[in-house]
Amino acid sequence: MSELKDRLKNDLTTAIKARDKVRAGTLRMVLAAISTEEAAGSTRRTLDDQEITRLLTREAKKRREAAEAFDQGGRPEQAEAERAESEIISDYLPEQLTDEELSGLVAEAIKETGAEGPKGMGQVMKTVNPRVAGRAEGSRVAAEVKRQLTG
């Protein structure tokens, strides 16, 4: 079993004992998403830490988007609940890259691939994505690549 999954399960037990309903509910939801992902497809498999990190990134993004939608819909209490869940999930994600670090990784990938102009975006994204791996959102990476290739 992955270390991250073990940590999630242990933290769930701690949250239940501490009667922290928000944390316990969020961790249950995350563990359920992991189980669903493991059972998806024709054969059952166990997710490794990298796959769980991708799943957590996806779940945190869903919460942020839901919070924005609730804010726009005039439902601040639901928006706040979504934000709280997103923060709990973010505790299990790797440290996010700063703008400078991301810019450096993108510049390095552009140099390696020799890509020029917007047509080279796919090449650069293919090179930089494995290096970023959960430490920056895809849209943020794409915006930086586009900025450097068109700038």
TIZA-18857 format. One record per residue: x, y, z of N, C-alpha, C in turn; residue in three letters; residue number from 1. Coordinates in steps of 0.02 Angstrom, whole numbers. Example, Ala and Ser with C-alpha at 12.3 -4.5 7.8 and 13.67 -1.06 7.14 Angstrom:
+--------+--------+--------+--------+--------+--------+--------+--------+--------+------+------+
|     nx |     ny |     nz |    cax |    cay |    caz |     cx |     cy |     cz | resn | resi |
+--------+--------+--------+--------+--------+--------+--------+--------+--------+------+------+
|    660 |   -284 |    390 |    615 |   -225 |    390 |    660 |   -165 |    390 |  ALA |    1 |
|    642 |   -112 |    354 |    684 |    -53 |    357 |    645 |      2 |    394 |  SER |    2 |
+--------+--------+--------+--------+--------+--------+--------+--------+--------+------+------+
// end
This chain:
+--------+--------+--------+--------+--------+--------+--------+--------+--------+------+------+
|     nx |     ny |     nz |    cax |    cay |    caz |     cx |     cy |     cz | resn | resi |
+--------+--------+--------+--------+--------+--------+--------+--------+--------+------+------+
|     42 |    -59 |      0 |      0 |      0 |      0 |     44 |     62 |      0 |  MET |    1 |
|     19 |    116 |    -29 |     59 |    177 |    -34 |     62 |    213 |     33 |  SER |    2 |
|    116 |    250 |     42 |    126 |    288 |    104 |     72 |    342 |    111 |  GLU |    3 |
|     55 |    373 |     55 |      6 |    427 |     57 |    -63 |    400 |     78 |  LEU |    4 |
|    -81 |    342 |     52 |   -146 |    312 |     70 |   -146 |    294 |    144 |  LYS |    5 |
|    -91 |    267 |    169 |    -86 |    251 |    241 |    -94 |    314 |    283 |  ASP |    6 |
|    -61 |    367 |    261 |    -65 |    431 |    298 |   -137 |    457 |    299 |  ARG |    7 |
|   -172 |    452 |    242 |   -242 |    474 |    238 |   -285 |    433 |    287 |  LEU |    8 |
|   -275 |    368 |    289 |   -315 |    325 |    333 |   -301 |    340 |    407 |  LYS |    9 |
|   -237 |    349 |    424 |   -219 |    365 |    493 |   -247 |    433 |    514 |  ASN |   10 |
|   -243 |    482 |    468 |   -270 |    548 |    484 |   -346 |    547 |    490 |  ASP |   11 |
|   -378 |    503 |    452 |   -451 |    495 |    459 |   -468 |    470 |    529 |  LEU |   12 |
|   -432 |    420 |    552 |   -443 |    393 |    620 |   -433 |    448 |    672 |  THR |   13 |
|   -381 |    487 |    665 |   -367 |    541 |    712 |   -423 |    593 |    710 |  THR |   14 |
|   -446 |    611 |    650 |   -500 |    660 |    643 |   -565 |    636 |    674 |  ALA |   15 |
|   -579 |    572 |    666 |   -640 |    543 |    696 |   -636 |    547 |    772 |  ILE |   16 |
|   -578 |    528 |    799 |   -569 |    529 |    871 |   -573 |    600 |    898 |  LYS |   17 |
|   -549 |    649 |    859 |   -550 |    719 |    880 |   -618 |    752 |    866 |  ALA |   18 |
|   -663 |    714 |    836 |   -730 |    739 |    817 |   -726 |    799 |    770 |  ARG |   19 |
|   -677 |    798 |    725 |   -669 |    850 |    674 |   -709 |    828 |    613 |  ASP |   20 |
|   -772 |    849 |    611 |   -818 |    826 |    559 |   -797 |    845 |    489 |  LYS |   21 |
|   -772 |    906 |    480 |   -753 |    929 |    413 |   -694 |    888 |    387 |  VAL |   22 |
|   -641 |    881 |    428 |   -583 |    842 |    407 |   -601 |    769 |    396 |  ARG |   23 |
|   -639 |    740 |    441 |   -658 |    669 |    434 |   -700 |    659 |    370 |  ALA |   24 |
|   -747 |    703 |    357 |   -789 |    697 |    298 |   -748 |    704 |    234 |  GLY |   25 |
|   -702 |    751 |    234 |   -659 |    763 |    175 |   -614 |    702 |    163 |  THR |   26 |
|   -584 |    676 |    215 |   -539 |    618 |    207 |   -578 |    556 |    185 |  LEU |   27 |
|   -639 |    548 |    211 |   -681 |    492 |    189 |   -695 |    498 |    114 |  ARG |   28 |
|   -711 |    559 |     92 |   -726 |    572 |     22 |   -665 |    556 |    -21 |  MET |   29 |
|   -606 |    577 |      0 |   -544 |    564 |    -37 |   -530 |    489 |    -40 |  VAL |   30 |
|   -536 |    454 |     16 |   -524 |    382 |     16 |   -575 |    345 |    -27 |  LEU |   31 |
|   -637 |    370 |    -29 |   -687 |    340 |    -73 |   -669 |    350 |   -146 |  ALA |   32 |
|   -644 |    410 |   -163 |   -623 |    424 |   -231 |   -564 |    379 |   -251 |  ALA |   33 |
|   -519 |    367 |   -204 |   -462 |    322 |   -218 |   -488 |    251 |   -230 |  ILE |   34 |
|   -533 |    228 |   -188 |   -562 |    160 |   -197 |   -598 |    154 |   -263 |  SER |   35 |
|   -635 |    204 |   -281 |   -671 |    204 |   -345 |   -622 |    199 |   -403 |  THR |   36 |
|   -569 |    239 |   -400 |   -518 |    239 |   -452 |   -483 |    171 |   -456 |  GLU |   37 |
|   -471 |    141 |   -399 |   -438 |     75 |   -398 |   -483 |     21 |   -427 |  GLU |   38 |
|   -547 |     28 |   -419 |   -594 |    -23 |   -443 |   -615 |    -11 |   -515 |  ALA |   39 |
|   -600 |     49 |   -542 |   -619 |     65 |   -611 |   -580 |     22 |   -660 |  ALA |   40 |
|   -611 |      8 |   -716 |   -577 |    -33 |   -767 |   -593 |   -106 |   -759 |  GLY |   41 |
|   -560 |   -146 |   -799 |   -575 |   -217 |   -799 |   -543 |   -256 |   -742 |  SER |   42 |
|   -487 |   -232 |   -716 |   -455 |   -266 |   -660 |   -442 |   -217 |   -603 |  THR |   43 |
|   -448 |   -241 |   -543 |   -435 |   -200 |   -484 |   -360 |   -189 |   -477 |  ARG |   44 |
|   -340 |   -129 |   -459 |   -269 |   -114 |   -451 |   -260 |    -68 |   -390 |  ARG |   45 |
|   -198 |    -60 |   -369 |   -183 |    -16 |   -314 |   -147 |     45 |   -341 |  THR |   46 |
|   -170 |    104 |   -322 |   -139 |    165 |   -346 |    -74 |    178 |   -307 |  LEU |   47 |
|    -24 |    203 |   -343 |     38 |    222 |   -309 |     32 |    296 |   -286 |  ASP |   48 |
|     82 |    320 |   -251 |     79 |    388 |   -223 |     71 |    441 |   -278 |  ASP |   49 |
|    104 |    431 |   -335 |     99 |    480 |   -389 |     28 |    484 |   -417 |  GLN |   50 |
|     -4 |    426 |   -425 |    -73 |    425 |   -449 |   -121 |    456 |   -398 |  GLU |   51 |
|   -108 |    443 |   -334 |   -150 |    471 |   -281 |   -141 |    547 |   -280 |  ILE |   52 |
|    -80 |    571 |   -290 |    -67 |    643 |   -292 |   -106 |    675 |   -350 |  THR |   53 |
|   -107 |    643 |   -408 |   -146 |    669 |   -465 |   -220 |    672 |   -447 |  ARG |   54 |
|   -245 |    620 |   -415 |   -315 |    618 |   -395 |   -330 |    674 |   -345 |  LEU |   55 |
|   -286 |    684 |   -296 |   -295 |    737 |   -246 |   -295 |    806 |   -279 |  LEU |   56 |
|   -251 |    815 |   -328 |   -248 |    879 |   -364 |   -315 |    891 |   -399 |  THR |   57 |
|   -341 |    839 |   -430 |   -405 |    845 |   -465 |   -462 |    861 |   -416 |  ARG |   58 |
|   -462 |    828 |   -359 |   -515 |    840 |   -308 |   -510 |    911 |   -280 |  GLU |   59 |
|   -449 |    935 |   -267 |   -441 |   1003 |   -241 |   -465 |   1054 |   -292 |  ALA |   60 |
|   -450 |   1041 |   -355 |   -472 |   1087 |   -408 |   -549 |   1089 |   -413 |  LYS |   61 |
|   -580 |   1030 |   -406 |   -654 |   1028 |   -406 |   -682 |   1071 |   -351 |  LYS |   62 |
|   -652 |   1068 |   -292 |   -676 |   1107 |   -234 |   -668 |   1182 |   -246 |  ARG |   63 |
|   -611 |   1202 |   -275 |   -600 |   1273 |   -289 |   -651 |   1299 |   -340 |  ARG |   64 |
|   -664 |   1259 |   -392 |   -712 |   1279 |   -443 |   -783 |   1282 |   -414 |  GLU |   65 |
|   -799 |   1234 |   -371 |   -866 |   1234 |   -340 |   -874 |   1295 |   -295 |  ALA |   66 |
|   -821 |   1313 |   -259 |   -823 |   1372 |   -215 |   -837 |   1435 |   -256 |  ALA |   67 |
|   -804 |   1441 |   -313 |   -815 |   1499 |   -357 |   -887 |   1500 |   -381 |  GLU |   68 |
|   -913 |   1442 |   -400 |   -982 |   1438 |   -425 |  -1031 |   1457 |   -369 |  ALA |   69 |
|  -1019 |   1433 |   -308 |  -1063 |   1451 |   -252 |  -1059 |   1526 |   -237 |  PHE |   70 |
|   -999 |   1555 |   -242 |   -992 |   1627 |   -231 |  -1034 |   1666 |   -282 |  ASP |   71 |
|  -1028 |   1646 |   -345 |  -1065 |   1679 |   -399 |  -1140 |   1668 |   -391 |  GLN |   72 |
|  -1159 |   1612 |   -362 |  -1230 |   1597 |   -353 |  -1258 |   1626 |   -288 |  GLY |   73 |
|  -1218 |   1663 |   -252 |  -1242 |   1695 |   -191 |  -1252 |   1647 |   -133 |  GLY |   74 |
|  -1209 |   1597 |   -129 |  -1214 |   1548 |    -74 |  -1146 |   1544 |    -38 |  ARG |   75 |
|  -1130 |   1596 |      1 |  -1064 |   1599 |     33 |  -1049 |   1543 |     82 |  PRO |   76 |
|  -1101 |   1517 |    117 |  -1087 |   1463 |    165 |  -1065 |   1399 |    130 |  GLU |   77 |
|  -1094 |   1383 |     73 |  -1071 |   1324 |     35 |  -1002 |   1335 |      6 |  GLN |   78 |
|   -990 |   1397 |    -17 |   -924 |   1414 |    -44 |   -870 |   1405 |      9 |  ALA |   79 |
|   -884 |   1426 |     69 |   -836 |   1420 |    124 |   -823 |   1347 |    141 |  GLU |   80 |
|   -875 |   1305 |    139 |   -867 |   1233 |    152 |   -823 |   1201 |     99 |  ALA |   81 |
|   -832 |   1220 |     36 |   -791 |   1193 |    -18 |   -718 |   1214 |    -10 |  GLU |   82 |
|   -708 |   1277 |      9 |   -640 |   1302 |     20 |   -605 |   1264 |     77 |  ARG |   83 |
|   -643 |   1250 |    130 |   -615 |   1214 |    187 |   -592 |   1144 |    165 |  ALA |   84 |
|   -634 |   1110 |    125 |   -615 |   1044 |     99 |   -553 |   1048 |     55 |  GLU |   85 |
|   -551 |   1099 |     12 |   -494 |   1109 |    -32 |   -429 |   1118 |      8 |  SER |   86 |
|   -432 |   1156 |     62 |   -373 |   1167 |    104 |   -350 |   1102 |    137 |  GLU |   87 |
|   -398 |   1062 |    160 |   -380 |    998 |    191 |   -345 |    953 |    140 |  ILE |   88 |
|   -373 |    950 |     79 |   -343 |    908 |     26 |   -274 |    934 |      9 |  ILE |   89 |
|   -266 |   1000 |      7 |   -201 |   1030 |    -11 |   -146 |   1012 |     38 |  SER |   90 |
|   -165 |    996 |    100 |   -115 |    975 |    150 |    -77 |    912 |    128 |  ASP |   91 |
|   -108 |    873 |     84 |    -78 |    810 |     62 |    -43 |    815 |     -6 |  TYR |   92 |
|    -43 |    875 |    -34 |    -11 |    885 |    -99 |     60 |    912 |    -89 |  LEU |   93 |
|    104 |    899 |   -137 |    172 |    926 |   -132 |    171 |   1003 |   -133 |  PRO |   94 |
|    224 |   1033 |   -107 |    231 |   1106 |   -107 |    225 |   1131 |   -179 |  GLU |   95 |
|    183 |   1182 |   -189 |    173 |   1210 |   -256 |    234 |   1251 |   -278 |  GLN |   96 |
|    247 |   1250 |   -343 |    303 |   1288 |   -370 |    288 |   1362 |   -368 |  LEU |   97 |
|    339 |   1402 |   -355 |    331 |   1475 |   -359 |    331 |   1494 |   -433 |  THR |   98 |
|    311 |   1555 |   -448 |    310 |   1578 |   -517 |    381 |   1576 |   -548 |  ASP |   99 |
|    431 |   1593 |   -506 |    500 |   1594 |   -531 |    523 |   1523 |   -547 |  GLU |  100 |
|    508 |   1475 |   -503 |    528 |   1406 |   -515 |    494 |   1378 |   -578 |  GLU |  101 |
|    430 |   1392 |   -585 |    393 |   1369 |   -644 |    422 |   1400 |   -707 |  LEU |  102 |
|    436 |   1465 |   -705 |    465 |   1500 |   -762 |    532 |   1469 |   -782 |  SER |  103 |
|    573 |   1452 |   -733 |    638 |   1421 |   -746 |    631 |   1352 |   -778 |  GLY |  104 |
|    584 |   1311 |   -753 |    573 |   1245 |   -782 |    549 |   1250 |   -854 |  LEU |  105 |
|    504 |   1298 |   -867 |    478 |   1307 |   -935 |    534 |   1331 |   -981 |  VAL |  106 |
|    574 |   1379 |   -959 |    629 |   1405 |  -1000 |    678 |   1349 |  -1017 |  ALA |  107 |
|    693 |   1307 |   -968 |    737 |   1250 |   -978 |    708 |   1201 |  -1030 |  GLU |  108 |
|    643 |   1188 |  -1026 |    611 |   1142 |  -1073 |    610 |   1172 |  -1144 |  ALA |  109 |
|    601 |   1237 |  -1150 |    601 |   1270 |  -1215 |    670 |   1264 |  -1246 |  ILE |  110 |
|    721 |   1275 |  -1205 |    790 |   1270 |  -1228 |    806 |   1199 |  -1252 |  LYS |  111 |
|    784 |   1149 |  -1213 |    797 |   1078 |  -1230 |    763 |   1058 |  -1295 |  GLU |  112 |
|    700 |   1079 |  -1303 |    661 |   1057 |  -1362 |    676 |   1100 |  -1423 |  THR |  113 |
|    701 |   1160 |  -1412 |    713 |   1205 |  -1468 |    649 |   1232 |  -1498 |  GLY |  114 |
|    595 |   1229 |  -1460 |    530 |   1250 |  -1484 |    528 |   1326 |  -1493 |  ALA |  115 |
|    492 |   1347 |  -1545 |    483 |   1418 |  -1558 |    410 |   1431 |  -1576 |  GLU |  116 |
|    383 |   1485 |  -1551 |    315 |   1505 |  -1568 |    262 |   1458 |  -1539 |  GLY |  117 |
|    199 |   1477 |  -1549 |    143 |   1439 |  -1521 |    140 |   1366 |  -1545 |  PRO |  118 |
|    167 |   1351 |  -1603 |    165 |   1283 |  -1629 |    206 |   1234 |  -1586 |  LYS |  119 |
|    256 |   1260 |  -1550 |    299 |   1218 |  -1509 |    271 |   1204 |  -1440 |  GLY |  120 |
|    211 |   1229 |  -1426 |    182 |   1223 |  -1359 |    174 |   1150 |  -1337 |  MET |  121 |
|    151 |   1108 |  -1381 |    140 |   1037 |  -1365 |    205 |   1003 |  -1345 |  GLY |  122 |
|    258 |   1017 |  -1383 |    324 |    989 |  -1368 |    347 |   1009 |  -1298 |  GLN |  123 |
|    342 |   1072 |  -1284 |    365 |   1098 |  -1220 |    323 |   1070 |  -1163 |  VAL |  124 |
|    257 |   1068 |  -1172 |    212 |   1041 |  -1120 |    230 |    968 |  -1105 |  MET |  125 |
|    244 |    929 |  -1158 |    261 |    859 |  -1150 |    326 |    851 |  -1109 |  LYS |  126 |
|    372 |    897 |  -1118 |    435 |    895 |  -1082 |    429 |    919 |  -1010 |  THR |  127 |
|    390 |    973 |  -1000 |    387 |   1005 |   -934 |    338 |    970 |   -885 |  VAL |  128 |
|    285 |    940 |   -910 |    234 |    910 |   -866 |    261 |    858 |   -818 |  ASN |  129 |
|    304 |    811 |   -840 |    331 |    763 |   -791 |    373 |    795 |   -736 |  PRO |  130 |
|    406 |    850 |   -753 |    448 |    885 |   -703 |    407 |    923 |   -652 |  ARG |  131 |
|    348 |    944 |   -673 |    304 |    983 |   -629 |    265 |    936 |   -584 |  VAL |  132 |
|    240 |    881 |   -611 |    206 |    827 |   -575 |    170 |    846 |   -511 |  ALA |  133 |
|    112 |    878 |   -518 |     71 |    893 |   -459 |     92 |    954 |   -420 |  GLY |  134 |
|    146 |    987 |   -441 |    169 |   1045 |   -403 |    145 |   1111 |   -433 |  ARG |  135 |
|    108 |   1106 |   -489 |     77 |   1165 |   -519 |     19 |   1141 |   -562 |  ALA |  136 |
|    -34 |   1180 |   -562 |    -93 |   1162 |   -600 |    -79 |   1167 |   -675 |  GLU |  137 |
|   -108 |   1123 |   -713 |    -96 |   1120 |   -785 |   -109 |   1186 |   -821 |  GLY |  138 |
|   -162 |   1220 |   -801 |   -179 |   1284 |   -834 |   -125 |   1336 |   -821 |  SER |  139 |
|    -96 |   1334 |   -761 |    -43 |   1381 |   -744 |     21 |   1366 |   -784 |  ARG |  140 |
|     36 |   1302 |   -793 |     94 |   1282 |   -834 |     84 |   1303 |   -906 |  VAL |  141 |
|     24 |   1289 |   -933 |      9 |   1306 |  -1002 |     14 |   1382 |  -1014 |  ALA |  142 |
|    -10 |   1421 |   -967 |     -7 |   1494 |   -974 |     65 |   1518 |   -975 |  ALA |  143 |
|    108 |   1488 |   -934 |    179 |   1508 |   -932 |    214 |   1488 |   -997 |  GLU |  144 |
|    199 |   1427 |  -1021 |    229 |   1404 |  -1084 |    208 |   1452 |  -1140 |  VAL |  145 |
|    145 |   1468 |  -1143 |    119 |   1512 |  -1196 |    151 |   1581 |  -1191 |  LYS |  146 |
|    158 |   1607 |  -1130 |    188 |   1673 |  -1120 |    260 |   1674 |  -1145 |  ARG |  147 |
|    298 |   1622 |  -1129 |    368 |   1621 |  -1150 |    377 |   1608 |  -1225 |  GLN |  148 |
|    333 |   1569 |  -1254 |    339 |   1554 |  -1326 |    315 |   1612 |  -1369 |  LEU |  149 |
|    267 |   1651 |  -1345 |    242 |   1707 |  -1385 |    274 |   1773 |  -1366 |  THR |  150 |
|    309 |   1774 |  -1308 |    339 |   1835 |  -1283 |    401 |   1850 |  -1316 |  GLY |  151 |
+--------+--------+--------+--------+--------+--------+--------+--------+--------+------+------+
// end
